């Protein structure tokens, strides 16, 4: 599989929280050859199973396929579309963005607001509020209402770009990159001996509160789980410890089972792979938070990809970290002992 091309296809696709079916179909298509079974649950989570050699234990991987987006709220008398957000969009980045309104047919639009020449001094000193923005698709009110309905989803229209040093940038890298990490892991596991069945779950509605992770964990009932997501990487003007191209960030804290953390570190060292440690004093803000307290409790770990400009349309990562993360997970799973009951005790 060409992982960079797979990420390009996923990030340029549409799938805001609650509307993941398009991107889910792309994931299903690309996971067919690396999974033994694929099914979709009632919440839209896509569960891809890679069978082990015969164990009673289940290892769950989870990465969310949904992205943040917009929703049509109203169409005014001039045909301009008022909108609200789905998930935590940085409203400062919205003016002048190209968007796609997903209605009876996809329609290209642009986000407009009052021109800077017409702003008062008090207005020019502040960021523009969403209530003062609108989407212009070039239609009058009647034409717009014939095609567009209240509640239609909207995504930012952004092409996948390759930067230098194997970095890439696009919208929705949070967390389509995690989906690619699971693909790397499953392909690597085809070459390795592993006891336990692996359930790679593309979860829904993470951006609205990790909903798909909670429901899929109740469905799968894993004995051990590892979430894959992105985390804040160092960028200009910031003083963060996590760097791009330096390997995955392995989470450590109360959301993380200490034995899983230790095992990931040991695997990274054993295979001479770069890694970083991310301290997590409380809620990790990832699917790991929901999975850990599902059913009667699930021993959970977290592997994250350092990312710049989170929740914008130019999220940026290094593809090296995607490959490192997927291979680390495969090596960790292949080295798990046949019996996990004692292994996972506190």
Secondary structure, 3 states (H helix, E strand, C coil): CCHHHHHHHHHCCCCECCCCHHHHHHHHHHHHHHCCEEEECCCCCEEEEECCCCCCCEEEEEEECCECEEEEEEECCCCCEEEEEECCCCHHHCCCCEEEEECCCEEEEEEECCCHHHCCHHHHCCCCCHHHCEEECCCCHHHHHHHCCCCCEEEECCCCEECCCCEEEECCHHHHHHHHHHHHHHHHHCCCCCCCEEEEEEECCHHHCCHHHHHHHHHHCCCEEEEEEEEECCCCCCCCCCCCCCCEEEEEECCCCHHHHHHHHHHHHHCCCCEEEEEECCCCCCHHHHHHCCCCCCEEEEEEEEEECCCCCCEEEEHHHHHHHHHHHHHHHHCCCCCCCCCCCC
